[in-house]
Each structure stands twice: as C-alpha cells, then as structure tokens.
Amino acid sequence: MQKRPLFLPTLTLLSLSIASQFAIADRNKGKVPIVTPECSNIEVCKQKGVFTDPFEEPLVSGEFPDQNNTNITNPINNYPDNGKCEENEDGVLKCKPAAGSLALLNDGALFCADLVGLPNGELMAVGGTDYYHELGVNTSLLGEPINFGLSELEGLKNSRIFNPEDNSWRKTGDMNFGRWYPSALSLANGNVLVASGVTKLVKPVYLTRPETSGRNVTVTETYDTSCGEWTDNGPLAERSLPLYPRLHLLPNGHVFYNGGGQAFNPFGQSYDQALWNIVAAYDPSSKTWADLGFAGLPLPLNEAGISDLASFLNVTNTQSDTSLNGLLTGLTEEFIANPFDALAPIIDDPYRLADVQSLLGAGFRGSTFSMMLPLTPDSEGKYSKAEFLTAGGVLTGVAATSPGLYVGTNLARIDSVTIDGEKMLYDSRSTGSLTQGRWYGTGVLLPTGEVLVVSGADRDEVVLPGSGKPILKAEIFDPETETFKQVAEQNRPRTYHNSAALLPDGSVLIGGHAPINTAYAYSVTLPGFSPNDGRDPSFEIYKPAYMFGDRPAIGKKNKTVSVGERFRIGLKNGDEASAAMNAKIESAVLIRRTNITHLIDGDQRSVILPIVRHNTNSIVLEMPSQQAVVPPGDYMLFVNARDKEGNLVPSASKAITVTGELSAMCQ
C-alpha cells in the first residue's frame, strides 16, 4: 500500500486549488509550520483565538515546449492550431484567441471547476473554463491572425485527476456535457455525482438542443471510479439547479440539495429558477429525485404527496408521464388519505409560520455556505438524521432567485433530514443570527462541532464588484446555544474567491481574494470599499481558543479502517497535563479532508464515533456500519475532552483512510 501524505487540504483561490505547501514541504510528517505571532495576550487568545501574520508560498513554475505559443495542438477539445476558426457541434463558427495568447497554453482552464476526493486519496477536478469568439471571424493584420466576434465563456467536459504522491495531473473520461460552476460529490460506493453547471454562460442558446437553452445543465452524470467513465443518469435524474448547487450525501446514500447556490454569476440565470427554492433528495439507485420541502419552511412536500413536482415541471423530462403518474398517485395516497401528516409541523407548533425571521430567511439562499453538522448515532447506533447550517449570503425572491437582494444577510437557519426507513422528513428552524450581514463567508467545521465563519463582504461583489466592504471579524457558531459570537480579526480583506480549510492540528488555513474588476471595468479600489486593485496570494492561519491550553493527545501513525470495524487508538500521556485531558476524553470525531472551491465542498462531513472502551493508554472506537455515513477516502480523526472551564478541547488529528465496497460496474 502506498504511503499517503497526512495532509492535503485543497483551497480554491482563483482557478482551481492550491494544495498547501505544507503538504509538499513536510508531506509525511503532518506538521504545520509555526507562523508568528503565536500570541501576544494569552488571556485574549484563550477567549477569541488569534490570526497569524500573512505569509506567501512559492509559486510553481515550469517550462513549456513552445513558449511563443504559436504551434500548440489541442486534440482534446478539437480546437485548431494557430488561433484559427472552425465550426463547433452546433454549427457555430468558433475562433480561439490569436496566437501568442496565454489561453492556448492549456486545453481549457481549471478556473471554476469543482473538486472531489477519490477513494484512493487522489483529487478530481471536473469542468472548467474556456473562452472563444462567437460568431467568430478570423482575419489577419500585419501578418498576424486576429479574431473578431462576441465573447463566450464555455464550460468544459474535462475531468482531471491530481496525484499527491508525485504532484502530477492526468486526464480521465470526459463528461457528456460541458460544465462551468458544477457541483460534484462522492457517493457511498466511491463513484462521483456531478450536477448543474452551464455550458455557455453569456449566450446559453444551443441550436442542436433548443429545448435546453436558457438554463443550466439539468442532466446529472455519474463517474465510475472502476473504469473512469461518465454516464448520463437519465431523464428522471434531471433537475433544474443553480450553479454550484449545495449538495450533500445523506446517511441513506441519497444526495440532498439544500436550496442554495451561486445567486448571480453573471449570468447563470434560468427561466425556471423558481424551482431552486425546493429542497430535494436524489436516489442513485432509482435515479430519481424526490421533492422534500420549500427551503427554510416546515412544509414537507413529500408528506403531501407531491415529491414528483419538480420532475414533472422539467420541460426536458422525456418521461414526464411517469412523473405525472407519481404526482397523482402521491396526492391520492398521501395527501388526500392523510392530509394532517403534511401539516403536522404547523399543527404541533402553529407559531412557526408566524416567525418573521423564518419567513425572511426562507427560500433559495445565494452565495452562502451549507455546512453539514456532525452526524451522531442514535441509541441503536444508527445515523438517521442530518442537519445543515446555512448562514449569511443573499436572500432572494421566490420567482427571481437570481440575482438576489444584493445586500448580505445575517440570517441563519438549520435544515434537517430525518430518515425513517424509506421515508425522509425535511424540517427547518431559525438560529441566532450572524453579528452582521455577510456575503460570501466561508464556513469551516471545527473538531468541537463549532463552525468558524471567515472573510466575505457586506454586499454582493459579483452584482457590483468593488462596491462592498470587507468583513474582517471572524465568528464562531456554538451548536449548543445555536448562536454566533465574534472572535479574532483576520489581517487581510478577503472577499470574492476566498477559501479556508481545517488543518491537522485543529487550526484553520485561510487564503484568497481575487475580485472581479470594479464595476466590470477596471481594477481600481474605490475609497472606503473593498480592495479591488489586485489579487492577494497570501495565507494566514487562525488558531482557535482551544489551542492555548492543555489538550488531549493521540498517536499520529496513519491507520486504515473499514466500515463497521472496531479499532484502537493509542493515547500519548507524555506529561501530566496530557494524561489528565486523555482521562476526560468524551468524544471522537472523524472529519473528511477538505476540498473546497467557491464556498462548497460536497464531501464535507464530520462523524461522531462511539467510544467502545477507554483506558489509560488507548481508546477503542467503532466505525459506522452505513457506508454512506463514511464514504471511502481520507479523513482526520480528533478526540475531544473538557477543560477545567467546561470547554470542549480537541487533540491534534490522526490520519485515517476509510475503505469500503467500491463500484465494480465496469469490471
């Protein structure tokens, strides 16, 4: 078995991701470099944590076989050499930029792809960006080719795999549809689902497929890791979704859409975008969607018998008769037969619909994170409920979910899906609000179950770039009180294209800031507003309050475990303080490695593992028996103990590789 690096968090700043140089510099030791200052006031650090000074990592450079860029062949996308024009599959003349353009160095940029971790520890990037002229005219001036035409941004079909062992990329199977801003996530068997994205952003008109014009890609596809091929999931698996839809794998193996995405891109709008308000679950086995509710409101649509509503309203669904039959059957057997089941949440608590905060925060939420909170076993050891925190972003109109209301909101809510056999019950509740409205804040789930929120701006910096004010104060969500509190202040403003990732020692790496040109014109900073005159390549590290006191300590050696297995973890009692904290360990949590871009990480999850035995030198933990709870791949294991003040304090992590039964369809 190959030895993997203990640490490969991946941050997308502008194009794809920056694998932290910590992994390269010290890849097999799991260490995080010390960046000054550690702490200038220990009492303040114990309350609010601290951000280190910003630092930059060296850029990767390389040589290309043709630096002048005059003879680069691109067989993958079938583009011509030397910037000439040709017809695409729709019969439209497409002209690549002229010779000498940087765009020709690649077969399409990784800009605005999505990322997903594979079971073997590799990383896959799906989709991306290319630019061309449409309708294109190729001419020459002074002997050089020059292209004229309307610009177009094209979503790519490409899929590429990064190998952390040798820092190399390789190409794998192409998707059936080009996708810019897609969402991808791992399924229980290690395969990958991709949804949404747009093929042509500026002018989404497709001559050979006119029925698909005017909206994002509705077809979902599945990548089989056993052969590297993508498969169209069929008409009943189609769904109109926003760009970068917020998707999560539920404990029953279904994929949950949480009523969120990118509100304004531009463009990326859709004539049926009102459907983005409906939260739903996709079943990979039956390749069908079930509508669960209206985002943010306690109105379970599936209990009312209308779980096939969105599928029926999909104009490209060639099996709409099947959806109509399901809709009529559901209305007859569910709502008419048991009308009070759908209304139960309101009957039990009629004031819920009178909650102004719930009503204001309901519906599709744009440019915000959707954080799956820790999965916890019930009394029978089953994981049957998943909860998701949504905070900040921009509120939207019911029928006009994009572009949204421009000003960042401070409203937050927790959506939940409870699994009871074949049934799934959706519910939602308001929580305490952020201390201020925040657009494009990045959320990071800490080992303690708290959620750190960093970066962003007070207004939508895509609707009107350069018009927002950056937010520097970080906040932490307390899952016990369901409230937010302000903590330390970060050093650099980081609005659009910011990212953050949990590190193995429990600290958080923060980076990014790549704004769009001010008012889509020039890169200038307006006095008093967001710095828009350039991009910030720096990082800084947030060290939470729990890092400034005694902590439990566990062994660091890599470990491979399988679904349902019991395994032993050694405790390091190197000093009296560590031994005392180890004696008070009360929980163990398995956290999936971070692969984040544009606020989303479809594989993000934290799983509480039952402690079977606990003695002086070790603890025995039990893995979930449900593979959908812990899809195969790379994780970090932390243990938590209470300090003298009653605060939960995590250890540094141990690298865990989870194995399971993988897809073998192609084999």
N, C-alpha and C positions, 0 to 999 in steps of 0.2 A: 504493500500500500504506500502511495506517495505521501511524503510529508508536506502538509499544507502550512501556509503562514497562519499564525494565530490571529492576525489582524488584517482584514481587508475591507474596511468601510469604504463606501464609494460615494463621492459627493458630485453632483452635477452643478457646475457653476455657470457655464455658458453653453458649451456644445454638448458634451456627454457627461463625463465624470472625471474626477481627479482621484485616482487611488492614492490614498495618503502615502507620502514618502516615508512615514514611519514604518510602513509595511516593507518598503524596499530597504531602508537603512538598517532595520533590525527585525527582519521579517519572521525569524524563527524564535525570537525571544519574547515577543508580546509586550515589549516595553514602550512607553510613551515618553518622549523627551521632556525634560523639565524646561519650561519657558518662564522667565522671570516677568513680573514679580510673583513669588509664591503667595505671600500675604503680608500686607503692611500693618493690618489691625486684626488680630486673631479673633477678637470678640465679634467684629463685623462679619468676618469670613464665616464664623460659625452660625451666623444668622442668615446671611444673604449669598454666601459663596463669593467667588472672585473671577474676573476675566483676566487672562494673562495678556501681556503685551502682544500686539500683532506681529506676525512673522511671515516670511515668504519662503516657499520651497523652490528649488531649482527647476526650470522648465526643461522638458525633454526635447532634444533637438536631434535631427537626423539628416542624412543626405539622400537626395532623390536622384534617380538615374538621369533625369533631364531637368536641370534647374531652370532652363529657359521655358520649359512648359510648352514646347512647340510641337511635340510629337508624342502625345500621351494617348494611348488607346484605352477605351473604356468598354470592354465587351460585356460587362455585367448589365449595364443599363442600355447597351446598344446605341450609345451616342457616337457620332462621327468624330474623326480626328480634326485638329486644327480649327475648331470653332465653327464648323460649317453647319448647315441646317439639314434637317430631314423630317419626314412625316412620322408622327407617333401612331400609336394603335388606334387613336380616334380620327386619324386622317388630318391632324393639325400639324402645320409646319412648326417644328421646334428648333430654336437656334441656341446653342450653348454660347456662353461668353467668349469673347475673342481670345485668340492665342495670347499667352502671357498672363492670363487671369489666374488668380490663386485657386479659383473653383475647380480648375482642371487637375489639380494635384490629387483629387480624391474621386471616388466613384459616388460622390454624394456625401454630404457632411453628416456626422453623428449628432449635429445640432438638433435638439428637440426629439430625440429618440426616447424610448423608455428602457428601463433596466430591470433585469430579473436574475436572481441567483439560481444556478442549476444544482442538482443533487450532488454533483461531483466537486463542488466548490468553485466552478467556473462562473463567469458572468456573461449574460447575453444582453445585447443591445438590439432592440427591434425598431424599425422605422428610421426616420431621419429626414434630412432636408436636401433638396437640390433646387437650383434656380435656372430658369430659361426664359426665352422671349416667345411670346405668342400673340398674335400670329407673327412669325419671325421672317425677317427679310435679311438675307446675307449679301453684303456688298463689300467693296474694298475702297480704301482711301490711302493713297501714298503706298500702295502695295500691301497694306495690312488689312485682314478681314475685320469688318465691323458689323455688328448685328443690331437691327432695329426691331422694335415691337413692344407689346405690353409685357411687363414683367409678370412672372408667375412663380409661386413657391410650390414645389411638388413634394408630397410625402412619398418616401421610398418604401419599396418592398423588402429591402435588405434586412438580413439578420446576421449579426457578427458575434463571435464568442471570444472573450478575453480569458487567457490562461494565466493565472497569477504565478504559476511556477516559473515561467520564463518571460513574463511580461509581453506576450505575443497575442496578436489577433488573428483569427481565421474566419472565413466566411462559411455560413451554413445555409440551409434552404431558404429560398425567398418566400415571403408571404404572397397570397393571391391578390392582395390589394396594397397599393402604396399608402402609407400612414405617417402623418405628421401629428405629433401630440397624441399617440395611442397610449393605452394602459395595458400592462402585461402583469400577470401574476402566476405563481406556481400552483398547480392543482395537487391534490392529495397523492397522486401516483408519480409526481415529479414532472409531468408534462406542463406546458405553459399555455395559458389562455391569453389571447390578445383581443381587445375590443376598441372600437371607436378610432379616432384619428381622422384626418382629412387627406384626400389625395391631391386636390387642387385647392389652395387656400383662398386665393384672391378671386378667382372666377370658377366656382365649382359647377361647371357645366360639362357634362360628359355626352358627346354626340352618339356614341355607340350604346350608351346606357342612360338614356334621358330620364328614366324614372328614378335614378339615383342622384340626380342633380339637386343642388340647393340644400344639401345637408351633409353631415359627416358620414363616414363609412358605418353602415349598420350591420354588416356581416361580421360575425365573430369567427376566429380561427383558433385551432389548437395545434401546438407544436409537439410532435412526438420525439422525446429525447432518445428513443431507441434507434431512430433512423435519421433524425434531423430534417423531417419534412413537416410542412404545414398543411392542414386540412380544413376546408370550409365546413362549418358546423351545421349548415342547412338553414332553410327559411325560418323555422320556428326558433332558431337561436339568434336571429337578427334582433337588434334593438337600437332605437334612436337614443344616443347618449351624447353628453357634452364631450368636448376634448379633454383628455386626461381625466376620465371619469374615476371617481373614488371607489375602488373595488377591493373587496376583502374575501378571503377564504373562510367560510363558516366551519364549525366543528363537524357538521354533517357532510362536508365536501362540496356544498353548494357555494356559489360566488355571489356575494351581497353587493349590490350597488346602493350607495348611501346618499343619493340625492345631492352630489357635489361634483364640481369640475372647474375648469377654467371658464370664467364668465365672459371674458372679452379677449380676443386674441391678436388683432382682428384679422380675419373675420371669424370663421368657425361657427357662425350662427346657423340656425336650421329652421325651416318653416314649421316643423312640428316640435319645436323646443319646449312647448308646454309639457310634453311627456317626460322631460327631465326631472319634474317635480315628484315623480312616482318612484319610490324605492322598490327594489325587486331583487329576486334571487334566481340565479341561473343554475340549472341542474346539468352537470356534464354528462350524466348517464343518459337522460332522456333528450338532452339538447333542446331544452325548453326553458322559458322564463316564467316566473310566477310573480305577479304584482303583489306587494305586501302592504303598501300604505302610501299615504301622502306624507312626504318628508316633514318631520317635526310635529306631526299631529297624531293623536292616539286614535286613528281610524283605520283599522286593519282591513284592507281591501279583499284579501283572500278569505277572510271570515265572512265577508259579504257576498262571496261567490263570484267576484269579478277579477280574478287573478290573471285572466287572459286579455284584459282590456287593451294594454299597450300593444300586444302582439296583433290583435285584431285591427288596430288602427294603423299598423305599419303598412304603408302602401306597396312596399316591395315584397311583402309576405305572399309567396305563391301558394301557401297552404292556409289562407285566411279562413277557408271554410272549416278547417279543423279548429282554429282559434275561436270562430263564432260558435261552433258546437260546444266547445269548452266553456265559453262565456254563458251561453244559455243554460247549459247543464248546471254550472255553478250557481247561477241565480236561482234556479229551480230547487236544487238540492240543498243549498246553503242558506241563502238569504231569506227566501220565502218560507222555507221549512223552519229555520231558526233565526229569525230577524234580530233577536236580542244578543246573539253571540257577537255580531259585529259592533253592536252599540255598548257592549259590556263595559269597556273602559270609561265611557261617558256616564253610563248609569251608575257605576260604582263611585265615580267622582265627577259630578256634573260641573264642578267649577273649573275643570281642566280646560275646557274650551273658552272659558272666560278669562283665562290667564293671558293678559296682554302680551307679556314677554314671549310666551309660546307662540302666539299668533304672529307676532312681528318676526320672530326667528324661524318660522316655518317655511317650507318650500325649498327649492333648489338654492344652494349656497355656493357662491363663486369664490375662487382664489383663496381657499382656506384648506387647512389640513383636516384629514379624517383619521383619527387615531383609535386603533383597536386597543381597548384597555385590557389588562391582564385576564387571560382565560383561567377560570378557577373551577376545580372539580366539585361536584355536588356530594351529598352524603354517600352516594353509591359509587363515587369515583368517576362519574361520567361528566364530560364537559358539554353542557346542554344550553348554555347561554353566552352570547357575545354582546359586548357593549362598545359603543363608538363615540368618542368625544369630538365634536365639531365646535371650533371657537374662532371668532373673527371672520375675516373675508368681507364679501359684499353681499347684501341682501338683494333679492331680485323680485321682479313682478311675476305673477303666476303664468301669464302667457308670454311674457317677454323676459325670459330668464337671462338673456344676454342682450346688452352689456351689463346689466345690473345698475345699482344705485350710486356708483362712483365713490361715495364716502365709506371708509371702512367701518364695520360694526364691531361692538364689543360683546354682542350676544353669543351665548354658548348653549349647547344642548347635548344630551346623551341619548343616542338612539340605541335600541336593543332588539335583538332577535332571540327569542326563546324557542328551543327545538323540543317538540313533544312527539316522538315517533316520526310520522310522516308530515306532521304539521309544523309550521313556523309562524310564530306570533310576533308581529312588529309592534313596538311601543316607543314613545319618546317623552322626554321630560326636560324642562329647563334646569340649568345650573346657575351658579353665581356667574356674573359677567367678568370679562377681562377688565382691567382697570382703565383701559382706554380702547377706542376703536382701532383695529389693526388689520390692514390689508396685507396679504402675503406673508403672514407669520409662519415660521417653520416650527413644528412640534416635534419633540423628542421624548419618548417614553423612557423614564429612568428605572433602574432596578427596583426602586421602592414603590413603584406604581404611580408615582407623581409624573406630571407632564410638564416639561420645560418648553416655554414659548419664546422664541427669539426673532429679532430682525423684523423686516416689513416696514410699511409706511402707513400714514393715516388716511391716504386716498389711493385710488386705483391708478397705478403708474403705467398701465397699459392703455387705458382710456385716454389719458392726457399725460404723457411722460414728462417728468420734470416738475410736476405740479404738486407733488406730495411732500410731506415732511417725514423724515426717517424716525423710527422708534428705536431708541437705544436701551431702554429699560426692559430687562427680561422679566418674565413672570413664571410662576410655578402653580400648577393646578393640584390641589390636595384632594385625592379621591375620597377621603373620609368625610370632609366637610363640603366637598363639591364647590369650593371657592378658589379664586385666584389671589395670589399676593405678588407684589413686586419684589424682585431680588436685585442682584448687582446690575451695573450698567456696562454694556459692551463698549469697546473702544471705537469701532468704525461703524459708520452707517452702512447698512446692507439692506437694500430694498428689493428690486427685481433680481431674479436668479440668485437668491441666497440659499444656502443649504446648511445642514447640521447633521452630525452623526454621533451616536454613543460610542465611546472608546472602551477598551477592555478594562481600564482601571476605574470606570464609572464616571469619568469626566466627559465633556462633550466638545467635539471639534466643530467650529463654526467658520464658514467662509462664504465667499461670493459677493457679488454686487456688480451686475452687468446691465445697466439700464438701457432702455431704448433712447434714441436721440430725442432731445427735448422737443415736444410737440411734433414729433416725426420729422424734424428738420435738421437741427444742428446739435452737436454735443456740447451744450453750454449749461452752466449752473445758474439758475435764477436766484437772486439774493433771498436768503432765508428759506430756501427749499432744498430738495434732495440734491446731493452732488451728482451731476449728470454729465460732467465733462471728461469722463473716462471710466475704466473698469478697475476694480480693486482685486488683485490676485492674492491678497493676504489671507491668513487664517488667524484665529485666536482660539484659546481653549477656555471653556467655562468649567470651573471646579466647584461643584455644589457644596453646600454647607456640610454634608456628611463626610467630606474628605478631610475635615480639620478636627479630627478627634480619633478615638480608638475605633478600630474596625475589626470584624471577623476576618479570618484568613484561611484560604483553602489551597490545596495543591494546584499547580499550574500545568501539569503534563497533559497533552492532548488526549482526548478519550473519544472512542466511537461507541455509540449505544444504538439500540434498535427500538422500535415501537413496542411498548408493553414490557420492556425489560426493567429489572431492578439492578441498580448499580451503586457502587460505593465511591464516596469522595473523601479523600483524606483531609484532615484539619491540621493547620500549621499553628502549633502552640509555642511559637518561638519566644514569646515573652509573656509576662503575667497579664498584660492588657489584652493581648490577642486571645489568650486562653479564656479569660473572663467573658469576652464577647462571643467566642465559639460556644461556650456553655449556654448562651442565651439565644442561639440561632432558632428562629421561629418559622422561617420560610425559605424556599429555594425557588429560583425563577430562571427559566430558560428563555433567552432573548435572541431572536433571529438577527443575523448580520444585516447591517444597513446597506440598502441600495436605493438611493433617493435621487429624484430629479423633480423640479417644479412642484415641490411640496408633497409628492406622492411616493409611496413605497408599498406596492401591492402585497409584498411578502412580510410587511411589518407585523410582528406578533410577539407577545410575552405570555409564557405559560407557567402557572404555578404548579410545581411538582410536589406531590405528597411526600412527607418525610416518614419513612417506614421505621427506621431506627436511628438513634442519636446517642453516641457515646463520646468519651473524651477525645478520641483520636480520629473519628470518622462519622459520617452520616450515610445512611442508605436511602436512596431516592427511587421513586417508581415513575417510569415513563407512561404517558397516556397510551391506552390501547387503541385509540382512534387515530389513524394515520393523518387524517385531515387536520387534527389539532397541531401536529408537529410534522409538516411535510419534510421529506428528506432534504438535507442540506446542512449548512454551517450555522452554529449557534454559539452564544456565550452563556455560561452558567454563573449566576451570582447566588450568594446566600445572604439573608438579612437577619440582623439582630437588633434589639432595642438598646439604646444607650441609657445613661442614668436619668436623662430628661424624658425618656419615653419615646424618643425619635427613632425611626427605622433607619438603620445604617447598613449599607451593602458592603460585601467584600469586593476585592478585585475579582475579575472573572477567570474562568477556566474554559478553554476552547473545547467545544463538543461537536462532533459530527454525528448527525442523526441519519440512520439508514432505514430503509423500508422497502416494501414491494413496489418496484418501478414498472412502468409501462413496458410491455414487450410486444406491442401490436405489430410492429414492422418486422420483428424477428420470427 
